[in-house]
Amino acid sequence: KETEDKPTLIIAKTHIGYGAPTKQDSSNCHGAPLGEEEVKGLKKNLGLPLEEKFYVSPEVKEFFEDRKRQLTKKREEWEDKFTQWSQKYPELKEQWDKALNLIIPKDLELDSLEIKSPAATRTASSVALNKLAGKISYLIGGSADLSPSTKTYLDNYGEVQKNSFKGRNLRFGVREHAMGAIVNGIAAHKGLRPYCSTFFVFSDYMRPAIRVAALMGLPVIYIFTHDSIMVGEDGPTHQPVEQLESLRLIPNLKV
Protein backbone atom coordinates (compact mmCIF):
# COMPACT_ATOMS: atom_id res chain seq x y z
CA LYS A 1 0.00 0.00 0.00
CA GLU A 2 2.92 2.35 0.62
CA THR A 3 4.24 1.96 -2.95
CA GLU A 4 2.18 4.15 -5.28
CA ASP A 5 4.59 4.91 -8.14
CA LYS A 6 5.37 1.41 -9.48
CA PRO A 7 3.94 -2.12 -9.63
CA THR A 8 4.18 -4.39 -6.62
CA LEU A 9 4.83 -8.13 -6.93
CA ILE A 10 3.56 -10.24 -4.02
CA ILE A 11 4.88 -13.80 -3.83
CA ALA A 12 2.64 -16.07 -1.76
CA LYS A 13 4.07 -19.42 -0.68
CA THR A 14 1.35 -22.08 -0.73
CA HIS A 15 1.00 -25.87 -0.49
CA ILE A 16 -0.98 -27.74 -3.12
CA GLY A 17 -3.20 -30.32 -1.44
CA TYR A 18 -2.59 -28.81 2.00
CA GLY A 19 -3.22 -31.38 4.74
CA ALA A 20 -3.24 -34.46 2.49
CA PRO A 21 -0.92 -36.91 4.32
CA THR A 22 0.92 -38.36 1.30
CA LYS A 23 -0.06 -36.06 -1.58
CA GLN A 24 0.57 -32.56 -0.23
CA ASP A 25 2.98 -30.61 -2.46
CA SER A 26 2.45 -33.16 -5.23
CA SER A 27 0.69 -32.96 -8.59
CA ASN A 28 -1.03 -36.23 -7.62
CA CYS A 29 -3.63 -34.25 -5.68
CA HIS A 30 -4.60 -32.19 -8.72
CA GLY A 31 -7.13 -33.33 -11.29
CA ALA A 32 -8.06 -36.63 -9.62
CA PRO A 33 -9.88 -37.76 -6.44
CA LEU A 34 -7.67 -38.09 -3.37
CA GLY A 35 -9.04 -41.51 -2.50
CA GLU A 36 -10.90 -42.63 0.62
CA GLU A 37 -7.88 -43.21 2.87
CA GLU A 38 -6.20 -39.97 1.80
CA VAL A 39 -9.42 -38.06 2.53
CA LYS A 40 -9.59 -39.59 6.01
CA GLY A 41 -6.00 -38.53 6.64
CA LEU A 42 -6.79 -35.04 5.37
CA LYS A 43 -9.81 -34.76 7.68
CA LYS A 44 -7.71 -35.94 10.62
CA ASN A 45 -5.04 -33.32 9.90
CA LEU A 46 -7.69 -30.60 9.64
CA GLY A 47 -9.53 -31.69 12.79
CA LEU A 48 -12.72 -32.76 11.02
CA PRO A 49 -14.96 -35.77 11.79
CA LEU A 50 -13.57 -38.77 9.93
CA GLU A 51 -16.73 -40.66 9.04
CA GLU A 52 -19.18 -37.89 8.11
CA LYS A 53 -19.28 -36.98 4.42
CA PHE A 54 -19.90 -33.44 3.19
CA TYR A 55 -19.56 -32.26 6.78
CA VAL A 56 -20.22 -28.58 7.48
CA SER A 57 -19.41 -27.34 10.96
CA PRO A 58 -22.03 -25.44 13.02
CA GLU A 59 -19.71 -22.40 13.00
CA VAL A 60 -19.76 -22.27 9.19
CA LYS A 61 -23.55 -22.64 9.07
CA GLU A 62 -23.95 -19.90 11.66
CA PHE A 63 -21.61 -17.60 9.73
CA PHE A 64 -23.58 -18.02 6.50
CA GLU A 65 -26.94 -17.60 8.21
CA ASP A 66 -25.71 -14.35 9.74
CA ARG A 67 -24.38 -13.22 6.37
CA LYS A 68 -27.70 -14.12 4.76
CA ARG A 69 -29.54 -11.92 7.25
CA GLN A 70 -27.18 -9.01 6.56
CA LEU A 71 -27.56 -9.26 2.79
CA THR A 72 -31.33 -9.74 3.01
CA LYS A 73 -31.54 -6.50 4.98
CA LYS A 74 -29.40 -4.69 2.39
CA ARG A 75 -31.54 -6.09 -0.42
CA GLU A 76 -34.74 -4.89 1.25
CA GLU A 77 -33.23 -1.43 1.79
CA TRP A 78 -32.18 -1.26 -1.88
CA GLU A 79 -35.62 -2.35 -3.11
CA ASP A 80 -37.28 0.27 -0.92
CA LYS A 81 -35.03 3.01 -2.33
CA PHE A 82 -35.62 1.74 -5.87
CA THR A 83 -39.39 1.86 -5.37
CA GLN A 84 -39.16 5.45 -4.13
CA TRP A 85 -36.94 6.40 -7.07
CA SER A 86 -39.31 4.74 -9.54
CA GLN A 87 -42.26 6.69 -8.20
CA LYS A 88 -40.34 9.96 -8.21
CA TYR A 89 -38.86 9.54 -11.71
CA PRO A 90 -41.32 7.49 -13.81
CA GLU A 91 -39.68 8.49 -17.11
CA LEU A 92 -36.28 7.27 -15.94
CA LYS A 93 -37.91 4.09 -14.64
CA GLU A 94 -39.34 3.51 -18.12
CA GLN A 95 -35.86 3.94 -19.62
CA TRP A 96 -34.47 1.57 -16.99
CA ASP A 97 -36.97 -1.15 -17.92
CA LYS A 98 -36.32 -0.78 -21.64
CA ALA A 99 -32.55 -0.98 -21.16
CA LEU A 100 -32.69 -3.88 -18.72
CA ASN A 101 -34.87 -5.89 -21.09
CA LEU A 102 -33.12 -4.67 -24.27
CA ILE A 103 -36.41 -3.50 -25.74
CA ILE A 104 -36.12 -2.30 -29.34
CA PRO A 105 -38.11 0.89 -30.13
CA LYS A 106 -41.15 0.35 -32.35
CA ASP A 107 -40.21 3.31 -34.54
CA LEU A 108 -36.80 1.88 -35.41
CA GLU A 109 -36.58 2.36 -39.17
CA LEU A 110 -33.43 1.88 -41.21
CA ASP A 111 -35.00 2.18 -44.65
CA SER A 112 -34.21 5.87 -45.07
CA LEU A 113 -30.49 5.82 -44.36
CA GLU A 114 -28.51 8.42 -46.28
CA ILE A 115 -25.60 6.47 -47.73
CA LYS A 116 -23.73 7.94 -50.66
CA SER A 117 -23.04 5.36 -53.31
CA PRO A 118 -20.61 3.85 -53.97
CA ALA A 119 -19.56 3.36 -50.34
CA ALA A 120 -17.40 0.89 -48.46
CA THR A 121 -19.35 -1.60 -46.35
CA ARG A 122 -17.79 -0.22 -43.16
CA THR A 123 -18.95 3.28 -44.13
CA ALA A 124 -22.51 2.04 -44.60
CA SER A 125 -22.20 0.17 -41.32
CA SER A 126 -21.18 3.40 -39.58
CA VAL A 127 -24.27 5.21 -40.86
CA ALA A 128 -26.50 2.37 -39.64
CA LEU A 129 -24.72 2.17 -36.28
CA ASN A 130 -25.12 5.88 -35.61
CA LYS A 131 -28.77 5.71 -36.64
CA LEU A 132 -29.30 2.87 -34.17
CA ALA A 133 -27.50 4.80 -31.43
CA GLY A 134 -29.97 7.65 -31.83
CA LYS A 135 -32.88 5.29 -31.23
CA ILE A 136 -31.36 2.87 -28.72
CA SER A 137 -30.02 4.76 -25.72
CA TYR A 138 -28.43 1.68 -24.15
CA LEU A 139 -26.20 0.91 -27.17
CA ILE A 140 -22.55 1.38 -26.18
CA GLY A 141 -19.21 0.23 -27.55
CA GLY A 142 -15.88 0.92 -29.17
CA SER A 143 -12.89 -0.61 -30.89
CA ALA A 144 -9.37 -1.84 -30.26
CA ASP A 145 -7.84 1.52 -31.19
CA LEU A 146 -9.25 1.26 -34.72
CA SER A 147 -12.46 3.30 -34.77
CA PRO A 148 -11.26 5.55 -37.66
CA SER A 149 -10.70 2.40 -39.73
CA THR A 150 -13.63 0.25 -38.59
CA LYS A 151 -15.97 3.27 -38.55
CA THR A 152 -17.55 2.36 -35.22
CA TYR A 153 -17.43 5.70 -33.39
CA LEU A 154 -20.78 7.09 -32.19
CA ASP A 155 -20.48 10.66 -33.43
CA ASN A 156 -22.81 12.46 -31.02
CA TYR A 157 -22.14 10.73 -27.73
CA GLY A 158 -18.60 11.42 -26.49
CA GLU A 159 -16.36 8.99 -24.66
CA VAL A 160 -16.52 7.21 -21.35
CA GLN A 161 -14.01 8.86 -19.01
CA LYS A 162 -12.49 7.87 -15.68
CA ASN A 163 -14.75 10.19 -13.72
CA SER A 164 -17.61 10.56 -16.18
CA PHE A 165 -19.80 7.87 -17.70
CA LYS A 166 -21.94 10.16 -19.83
CA GLY A 167 -20.26 9.07 -23.05
CA ARG A 168 -21.05 5.95 -25.02
CA ASN A 169 -17.74 5.38 -26.82
CA LEU A 170 -15.20 3.08 -25.17
CA ARG A 171 -11.48 3.23 -25.96
CA PHE A 172 -10.36 -0.36 -25.41
CA GLY A 173 -6.82 0.14 -26.70
CA VAL A 174 -4.92 -2.48 -28.68
CA ARG A 175 -6.14 -5.24 -26.36
CA GLU A 176 -8.49 -7.46 -28.32
CA HIS A 177 -8.89 -10.19 -25.71
CA ALA A 178 -9.48 -7.66 -22.93
CA MET A 179 -11.99 -5.89 -25.18
CA GLY A 180 -13.92 -9.12 -25.68
CA ALA A 181 -13.89 -9.84 -21.95
CA ILE A 182 -15.02 -6.31 -21.09
CA VAL A 183 -18.06 -6.40 -23.38
CA ASN A 184 -18.91 -9.81 -21.91
CA GLY A 185 -18.97 -8.24 -18.46
CA ILE A 186 -21.11 -5.35 -19.66
CA ALA A 187 -23.61 -7.72 -21.27
CA ALA A 188 -23.69 -10.03 -18.23
CA HIS A 189 -24.46 -7.08 -15.96
CA LYS A 190 -27.42 -6.18 -18.22
CA GLY A 191 -28.87 -2.75 -18.93
CA LEU A 192 -26.54 -2.07 -21.87
CA ARG A 193 -26.11 -3.62 -25.32
CA PRO A 194 -22.36 -3.59 -25.99
CA TYR A 195 -20.49 -3.87 -29.26
CA CYS A 196 -16.78 -4.04 -30.04
CA SER A 197 -14.76 -3.84 -33.22
CA THR A 198 -11.43 -4.64 -34.81
CA PHE A 199 -10.01 -6.02 -38.05
CA PHE A 200 -11.42 -9.47 -38.77
CA VAL A 201 -8.05 -11.21 -38.62
CA PHE A 202 -7.59 -10.02 -35.02
CA SER A 203 -10.70 -11.92 -33.94
CA ASP A 204 -8.19 -14.69 -33.24
CA TYR A 205 -6.97 -12.74 -30.22
CA MET A 206 -10.57 -12.55 -28.96
CA ARG A 207 -11.45 -16.21 -29.47
CA PRO A 208 -11.68 -17.29 -25.79
CA ALA A 209 -13.88 -14.29 -24.93
CA ILE A 210 -16.10 -14.88 -27.97
CA ARG A 211 -16.50 -18.55 -27.05
CA VAL A 212 -17.47 -17.68 -23.47
CA ALA A 213 -20.03 -15.15 -24.74
CA ALA A 214 -21.57 -17.86 -26.92
CA LEU A 215 -21.62 -20.35 -24.04
CA MET A 216 -23.26 -17.80 -21.73
CA GLY A 217 -25.73 -16.57 -24.32
CA LEU A 218 -24.56 -12.97 -23.99
CA PRO A 219 -26.00 -10.53 -26.58
CA VAL A 220 -22.66 -9.03 -27.58
CA ILE A 221 -22.21 -7.49 -31.03
CA TYR A 222 -18.90 -7.96 -32.89
CA ILE A 223 -18.15 -5.67 -35.82
CA PHE A 224 -15.22 -7.07 -37.79
CA THR A 225 -14.01 -5.14 -40.83
CA HIS A 226 -11.20 -5.63 -43.35
CA ASP A 227 -12.56 -9.13 -43.81
CA SER A 228 -11.01 -10.03 -47.14
CA ILE A 229 -7.70 -11.41 -48.36
CA MET A 230 -7.66 -8.27 -50.51
CA VAL A 231 -6.22 -6.44 -47.48
CA GLY A 232 -2.95 -6.62 -49.31
CA GLU A 233 -0.59 -3.85 -48.28
CA ASP A 234 -0.28 -5.15 -44.70
CA GLY A 235 0.78 -8.60 -45.84
CA PRO A 236 -0.51 -12.09 -45.02
CA THR A 237 -0.63 -11.47 -41.25
CA HIS A 238 -3.56 -9.11 -41.85
CA GLN A 239 -5.36 -11.22 -44.46
CA PRO A 240 -8.21 -13.24 -42.89
CA VAL A 241 -8.55 -16.65 -44.52
CA GLU A 242 -9.69 -19.23 -41.95
CA GLN A 243 -11.36 -16.85 -39.46
CA LEU A 244 -14.85 -16.95 -40.99
CA GLU A 245 -15.20 -20.72 -40.96
CA SER A 246 -13.58 -21.11 -37.55
CA LEU A 247 -16.03 -18.65 -35.98
CA ARG A 248 -18.93 -20.48 -37.60
CA LEU A 249 -17.80 -23.62 -35.75
CA ILE A 250 -18.54 -22.00 -32.37
CA PRO A 251 -21.98 -23.19 -31.16
CA ASN A 252 -24.53 -20.43 -30.43
CA LEU A 253 -22.56 -17.77 -32.30
CA LYS A 254 -24.45 -16.10 -35.13
CA VAL A 255 -22.06 -15.14 -37.92
N, C-alpha and C positions, 0 to 999 in steps of 0.2 A: 504493500500500500504506500510505502514511503517513496518508491521509485515511480516518478510520473513522466520522465522524459525518454524512456526507452523500454523495450519489451522485457518481461520478466519470465524466466524459465523455472518452473517448479518441478523438481524430480521427486516423485513419491515412490518409496520402496514398498512393494506389496508382495504377498504370497499367493500364487495361484492355488486354489484348492485348500485354502487355509483351514486347518483343523483335521484334514483327512490324514489318518495315521500313516499310510504308506504311499500316498499319492500327492501329498502337498509338495509344491514346487516342481511338479512334473506335468508334462503335457498329457499324461494318461488320465488326468481328471477333467480334461477339456474335450467336449464333443461326444462323450459316451457316459452311460450311467456309472456311478461309483461302485455299485454292487452292494448287496445286503450287508455283508460283514464290514465293509469300509464305511457304510452309512452309520452302522452302530458305533463304530469307533469314532466317527466324526461327532455324533450326538454326545458320546461320553466326554470327549474333549471340550465340547461347548456347554456341558452341563444340562443337557436336555434329556427327557425321558427316553429310554432306549426302545421300548416296545411300541409306543404310540406313533402312528403315522400321520403326517400332515398336522403335527402338533403346533398349536398357537398358544403361547402363554397368556394368562389372565392380564398381565401387564400390557401386552401388545393390544389385546382386545379393548382394554380400558382406554389406552391412548387413542385408538382409532374412533372409539365411541365419543370421546371428548372432542376430537378433531371434527367429527361429523356434526356435533352440536354447534361448534364454532362456525363452521362453513354454512350450515343451515341458517343460522342467524344472519350471517352476511348476505346470503342469497335473498332472504326475506327483506332485508333492508334495501338491497339493490332493486328488487321488484317493486317495492313501495315507492322508491324515488323515480323509477321508470314510469310507473303509473301516473304519478304527479306530473312528470315531464310531458307525457303523452297528452294529458288533459290540457296542459298549458300551451303546448305547441302542436296542435293537430296536423298542421301542414308538414312539419318536420317528421312527425310520426308516420305520415303517409309516405314520405320519401324513404324513411327507415324501412318500412315494410316492403316497398318496391325493391330496394337495394338488397335486402336480406333474402328475398325470394327471387332475385334476378328477373323481375317482371319487365318484359319488353313493352314499350309504349305502343298503343294501338295505331297512333298516327305516324309510325315509322315507315317512311317511304323513301326508297332509293332509286326510283324510276327517273327522277328529274336531276340527276347529278350532272354538273357542268364539267365535262371532261373534254379537253381539246384533243382532237384526233389529227395525226396519230400520236399515241402516248404510250410510254412504257407501262407495263403491268403494275410496277411498284408505284408509279405516279397515280394511276387510276385507283389503286388500293389506298393511297394517302387521302384522296378526295373522299372515298367511301368511309374511311376510318374517322376522319374529321366530322363528316356528316353524322355518323353514329354517335360520336362523342357529344354532339350538340343535343341529341335526343336521349342519350343514356348517361345520366349523371354519375353512375357508379363505374363507368368504364375508365380504367387506369392502366398505364403501362409505359414501356420504354424499350431501349435496345442496348446491346453490348457495345456502346460507344460508336454506333453506326447509323444513328437516326437520319443524318443527311443522305446516306446512301440507301437505306431501307425505306425511307420516307414514312416513318412511323411517329413523328412528333405531332402532338396535339397543339395546333397553332395558338389557340385562344386560352390555354389553361395553365401556363407557367409550369414550374418544376417543384417537386417536393424538396423541401429544404430541411436542414437539421432541426430548426426550431419553428418550422411552419409547414403544415401539411395541406395548405390550400391548393397547391398545384396538383396536376394529374400526370405529369411526365416524370418518369424515374430514370435517373442516370445510373445504370448498372455497372458501367465500366467494362473493360475487356475481361469479363469473368463469366463466361457462358454457363458453366455449371452452377455457379452461385446464383446467376440470374434465374435459371430454371427452378432452383430450390426456393428462391424468394417468392416467385409468383405462385408456387405450390402453397407456401405458407399463407399468402394473401387469400388464395381461393379457399383454403381449408378454414380460415377464420370466418369467411362469408361476409357479405355486405358489399363486396367489390368484385368486379369481373376483370381480372388482370390479363394483359397480353405482354408478350416479349418478342424481340426480333433480333435476327442476325443473318449473316449469309448462310445459305442452306448447308454448305459443306461443314460449317462449324456446329451444326446440330449434333455432330459426333461428340463434342465436348459436353453436351447437355443430356446425353442418352440416359444416364441413371435417373436424373430428375424427371425426364419425360416418361420413363417407364413407371416410376412411382406415381406420377399424376394419373396415368392410365389405370393403374391398379386401384387407386383411391377414388377414381371417378371424379376427379377435380375438373371443373369447367375452365381450364386454362386455354388461352388462344396463342398459338405460335405463328408468327409471320416470318417466313423464311424467303429471302429474295436471292437474286444471283444464283438461280437454280438450274443453270444449264452448263454443259461442258464448253459452251461458247464464251465463258468467262476466261478469256485466253491470256490477257497480258500479265495476269498474276501467276500463271503457270499451273501445273497439274495439282498442286496442293490446294488450290482454290476452285478446282473443277469438280462439282458433285457428280458422281457416277452411280455409286451403290446406295446413297443415302435414302433415296425415295423408296426403294423396295425394302430396305432394312427397317424403315419406320413403319411401313405397312405390315410388317410381321409382328408388331407390338399389339397384343390384344387390347381392345377397347380404346384404340387411338384412331380417330377419324382423320384420314389424310386426303 
